[in-house]
């Protein structure tokens, strides 16, 4: 559960699924590592050829949609927030409020492992602001600053 993961620890997929309500095909993180409670973490997304979006994006030249990379950053951010707030926040919905300074640097393709480095910029009540960077093999593939609100379902 959220409060049982130590700083620097790993949050596995079963715990992620307790913490945030996303499910296949929209659960876009496989693991969260390097957790610093209430501050930062790194989400891991193993990109495979059998992702449901690849047949249409693009046939013969599969590229992960940029909006889904940003969504994966946001799911990592939601885990950071729930981890900080404890088990009473598990299963709440985290809704985008804004996405700023979003940049895509190179395509993400099957076989890549996305490392979604997300850090809290600030939190005021239910509104949290984060800075995220997505990397593959140490190279930045996307970055964004985004805000979200945590609320009951």
Short mmCIF file of the C-alpha atoms (twelve columns), coordinates in Angstrom:
data_MODEL
# 
_entry.id   MODEL 
# 
loop_
_atom_site.group_PDB 
_atom_site.id 
_atom_site.type_symbol 
_atom_site.label_atom_id 
_atom_site.label_alt_id 
_atom_site.label_comp_id 
_atom_site.label_asym_id 
_atom_site.label_seq_id 
_atom_site.Cartn_x 
_atom_site.Cartn_y 
_atom_site.Cartn_z 
_atom_site.pdbx_PDB_model_num 
ATOM 1   C CA . UNK A 1   0.000   0.000  0.000   1 
ATOM 2   C CA . UNK A 2   1.023   3.609  -0.415  1 
ATOM 3   C CA . UNK A 3   2.230   4.224  3.123   1 
ATOM 4   C CA . UNK A 4   4.299   1.024  3.194   1 
ATOM 5   C CA . UNK A 5   6.707   1.988  0.402   1 
ATOM 6   C CA . UNK A 6   9.920   3.444  1.782   1 
ATOM 7   C CA . UNK A 7   11.675  6.427  0.263   1 
ATOM 8   C CA . UNK A 8   13.829  5.173  -2.602  1 
ATOM 9   C CA . UNK A 9   11.636  2.091  -2.868  1 
ATOM 10  C CA . UNK A 10  9.782   0.372  -5.667  1 
ATOM 11  C CA . UNK A 11  6.031   0.316  -6.211  1 
ATOM 12  C CA . UNK A 12  4.967   -2.757 -8.178  1 
ATOM 13  C CA . UNK A 13  2.048   -3.087 -10.569 1 
ATOM 14  C CA . UNK A 14  -0.325  -4.568 -7.959  1 
ATOM 15  C CA . UNK A 15  0.282   -1.582 -5.676  1 
ATOM 16  C CA . UNK A 16  -0.079  0.866  -8.571  1 
ATOM 17  C CA . UNK A 17  -3.473  -0.669 -9.331  1 
ATOM 18  C CA . UNK A 18  -4.541  -0.134 -5.704  1 
ATOM 19  C CA . UNK A 19  -3.346  3.464  -5.816  1 
ATOM 20  C CA . UNK A 20  -4.808  4.693  -9.119  1 
ATOM 21  C CA . UNK A 21  -7.992  3.581  -10.912 1 
ATOM 22  C CA . UNK A 22  -6.507  3.147  -14.418 1 
ATOM 23  C CA . UNK A 23  -6.761  -0.285 -16.053 1 
ATOM 24  C CA . UNK A 24  -5.871  -1.923 -19.364 1 
ATOM 25  C CA . UNK A 25  -5.618  -0.579 -21.969 1 
ATOM 26  C CA . UNK A 26  -5.074  2.774  -20.285 1 
ATOM 27  C CA . UNK A 27  -2.783  1.851  -17.394 1 
ATOM 28  C CA . UNK A 28  0.488   3.090  -18.880 1 
ATOM 29  C CA . UNK A 29  3.056   2.472  -16.143 1 
ATOM 30  C CA . UNK A 30  4.447   -0.903 -15.119 1 
ATOM 31  C CA . UNK A 31  6.435   0.068  -12.041 1 
ATOM 32  C CA . UNK A 32  7.464   3.141  -10.041 1 
ATOM 33  C CA . UNK A 33  10.991  3.395  -8.664  1 
ATOM 34  C CA . UNK A 34  13.168  5.892  -6.790  1 
ATOM 35  C CA . UNK A 35  10.203  7.065  -4.723  1 
ATOM 36  C CA . UNK A 36  10.789  10.141 -2.569  1 
ATOM 37  C CA . UNK A 37  7.545   10.476 -0.647  1 
ATOM 38  C CA . UNK A 38  5.511   13.501 -1.673  1 
ATOM 39  C CA . UNK A 39  8.312   14.779 -3.893  1 
ATOM 40  C CA . UNK A 40  9.375   12.637 -6.843  1 
ATOM 41  C CA . UNK A 41  9.549   9.224  -8.473  1 
ATOM 42  C CA . UNK A 42  10.395  7.528  -11.743 1 
ATOM 43  C CA . UNK A 43  7.718   5.588  -13.599 1 
ATOM 44  C CA . UNK A 44  8.730   2.710  -15.850 1 
ATOM 45  C CA . UNK A 45  6.811   1.858  -19.031 1 
ATOM 46  C CA . UNK A 46  8.009   -1.075 -21.119 1 
ATOM 47  C CA . UNK A 47  6.802   -0.304 -24.623 1 
ATOM 48  C CA . UNK A 48  5.846   -3.477 -26.503 1 
ATOM 49  C CA . UNK A 49  4.739   -4.053 -30.076 1 
ATOM 50  C CA . UNK A 50  1.378   -5.407 -28.884 1 
ATOM 51  C CA . UNK A 51  0.230   -2.066 -27.394 1 
ATOM 52  C CA . UNK A 52  -3.362  -1.442 -28.518 1 
ATOM 53  C CA . UNK A 53  -2.520  1.894  -30.184 1 
ATOM 54  C CA . UNK A 54  0.236   0.647  -32.522 1 
ATOM 55  C CA . UNK A 55  -1.977  -0.916 -35.239 1 
ATOM 56  C CA . UNK A 56  -3.377  2.541  -35.976 1 
ATOM 57  C CA . UNK A 57  -0.397  4.740  -35.010 1 
ATOM 58  C CA . UNK A 58  1.121   4.063  -37.516 1 
ATOM 59  C CA . UNK A 59  0.686   0.904  -39.613 1 
ATOM 60  C CA . UNK A 60  4.147   -0.315 -40.591 1 
ATOM 61  C CA . UNK A 61  5.910   2.395  -38.546 1 
ATOM 62  C CA . UNK A 62  4.688   2.119  -34.924 1 
ATOM 63  C CA . UNK A 63  5.144   5.260  -32.798 1 
ATOM 64  C CA . UNK A 64  3.775   5.745  -29.268 1 
ATOM 65  C CA . UNK A 65  1.412   8.747  -29.305 1 
ATOM 66  C CA . UNK A 66  2.913   11.738 -27.516 1 
ATOM 67  C CA . UNK A 67  -0.268  12.352 -25.550 1 
ATOM 68  C CA . UNK A 68  0.096   8.865  -24.048 1 
ATOM 69  C CA . UNK A 69  3.666   9.632  -22.988 1 
ATOM 70  C CA . UNK A 70  2.322   12.689 -21.143 1 
ATOM 71  C CA . UNK A 71  -0.469  10.537 -19.686 1 
ATOM 72  C CA . UNK A 72  2.153   8.065  -18.414 1 
ATOM 73  C CA . UNK A 73  3.945   10.983 -16.715 1 
ATOM 74  C CA . UNK A 74  0.622   12.016 -15.171 1 
ATOM 75  C CA . UNK A 75  -0.020  8.475  -13.885 1 
ATOM 76  C CA . UNK A 76  3.422   8.537  -12.263 1 
ATOM 77  C CA . UNK A 77  2.490   11.892 -10.708 1 
ATOM 78  C CA . UNK A 78  -0.771  10.416 -9.405  1 
ATOM 79  C CA . UNK A 79  1.204   7.656  -7.679  1 
ATOM 80  C CA . UNK A 80  3.457   10.307 -6.081  1 
ATOM 81  C CA . UNK A 81  0.404   12.173 -4.773  1 
ATOM 82  C CA . UNK A 82  -1.384  9.070  -3.468  1 
ATOM 83  C CA . UNK A 83  1.826   7.811  -1.882  1 
ATOM 84  C CA . UNK A 84  2.179   11.135 -0.052  1 
ATOM 85  C CA . UNK A 85  -1.473  11.248 1.048   1 
ATOM 86  C CA . UNK A 86  -1.637  7.629  2.206   1 
ATOM 87  C CA . UNK A 87  -4.162  4.846  1.817   1 
ATOM 88  C CA . UNK A 88  -7.224  7.105  2.216   1 
ATOM 89  C CA . UNK A 89  -6.331  8.607  -1.184  1 
ATOM 90  C CA . UNK A 90  -6.089  5.248  -2.978  1 
ATOM 91  C CA . UNK A 91  -8.476  4.951  -5.915  1 
ATOM 92  C CA . UNK A 92  -9.225  8.674  -6.114  1 
ATOM 93  C CA . UNK A 93  -9.230  10.256 -9.542  1 
ATOM 94  C CA . UNK A 94  -6.455  12.620 -10.550 1 
ATOM 95  C CA . UNK A 95  -7.659  14.932 -13.329 1 
ATOM 96  C CA . UNK A 96  -5.498  17.064 -15.624 1 
ATOM 97  C CA . UNK A 97  -5.988  20.800 -15.164 1 
ATOM 98  C CA . UNK A 98  -3.224  22.068 -17.439 1 
ATOM 99  C CA . UNK A 99  -0.275  20.949 -19.545 1 
ATOM 100 C CA . UNK A 100 2.409   23.554 -20.238 1 
ATOM 101 C CA . UNK A 101 5.764   23.681 -21.988 1 
ATOM 102 C CA . UNK A 102 5.223   20.249 -23.534 1 
ATOM 103 C CA . UNK A 103 7.897   19.176 -25.982 1 
ATOM 104 C CA . UNK A 104 8.471   15.955 -27.893 1 
ATOM 105 C CA . UNK A 105 12.093  15.294 -28.833 1 
ATOM 106 C CA . UNK A 106 12.082  11.917 -30.600 1 
ATOM 107 C CA . UNK A 107 9.685   9.030  -31.334 1 
ATOM 108 C CA . UNK A 108 9.133   6.190  -28.866 1 
ATOM 109 C CA . UNK A 109 8.862   2.796  -30.551 1 
ATOM 110 C CA . UNK A 110 8.355   -0.860 -29.585 1 
ATOM 111 C CA . UNK A 111 11.242  -2.196 -27.513 1 
ATOM 112 C CA . UNK A 112 11.897  1.134  -25.787 1 
ATOM 113 C CA . UNK A 113 11.719  1.473  -22.020 1 
ATOM 114 C CA . UNK A 114 10.322  4.830  -20.957 1 
ATOM 115 C CA . UNK A 115 11.711  6.272  -17.733 1 
ATOM 116 C CA . UNK A 116 9.244   8.901  -16.575 1 
ATOM 117 C CA . UNK A 117 11.042  11.198 -14.135 1 
ATOM 118 C CA . UNK A 118 8.421   13.252 -12.315 1 
ATOM 119 C CA . UNK A 119 8.951   15.824 -9.571  1 
ATOM 120 C CA . UNK A 120 6.374   17.769 -7.590  1 
ATOM 121 C CA . UNK A 121 6.686   21.508 -8.171  1 
ATOM 122 C CA . UNK A 122 4.036   22.448 -5.605  1 
ATOM 123 C CA . UNK A 123 0.849   21.260 -3.941  1 
ATOM 124 C CA . UNK A 124 -1.966  23.415 -2.605  1 
ATOM 125 C CA . UNK A 125 -4.931  21.494 -1.289  1 
ATOM 126 C CA . UNK A 126 -6.201  19.117 -3.962  1 
ATOM 127 C CA . UNK A 127 -4.196  20.834 -6.748  1 
ATOM 128 C CA . UNK A 128 -0.688  19.539 -7.482  1 
ATOM 129 C CA . UNK A 129 1.798   20.795 -10.087 1 
ATOM 130 C CA . UNK A 130 4.531   18.557 -11.522 1 
ATOM 131 C CA . UNK A 131 7.472   18.690 -13.904 1 
ATOM 132 C CA . UNK A 132 8.030   15.545 -15.953 1 
ATOM 133 C CA . UNK A 133 10.718  14.270 -18.276 1 
ATOM 134 C CA . UNK A 134 10.452  11.063 -20.293 1 
ATOM 135 C CA . UNK A 135 13.697  9.377  -21.304 1 
ATOM 136 C CA . UNK A 136 14.720  6.360  -23.367 1 
ATOM 137 C CA . UNK A 137 18.293  5.137  -22.931 1 
ATOM 138 C CA . UNK A 138 19.154  8.363  -21.120 1 
ATOM 139 C CA . UNK A 139 17.921  10.593 -23.959 1 
ATOM 140 C CA . UNK A 140 15.004  12.972 -23.380 1 
ATOM 141 C CA . UNK A 141 12.043  12.026 -25.586 1 
ATOM 142 C CA . UNK A 142 9.408   14.304 -24.019 1 
ATOM 143 C CA . UNK A 143 8.968   16.855 -21.257 1 
ATOM 144 C CA . UNK A 144 6.092   18.815 -19.766 1 
ATOM 145 C CA . UNK A 145 4.887   20.777 -16.781 1 
ATOM 146 C CA . UNK A 146 1.381   19.860 -15.725 1 
ATOM 147 C CA . UNK A 147 -1.179  20.399 -12.982 1 
ATOM 148 C CA . UNK A 148 -3.800  18.021 -11.695 1 
ATOM 149 C CA . UNK A 149 -6.591  17.935 -9.155  1 
ATOM 150 C CA . UNK A 150 -7.216  15.008 -6.851  1 
ATOM 151 C CA . UNK A 151 -10.884 14.269 -6.232  1 
ATOM 152 C CA . UNK A 152 -13.276 11.532 -5.238  1 
ATOM 153 C CA . UNK A 153 -14.824 9.445  -7.985  1 
# 
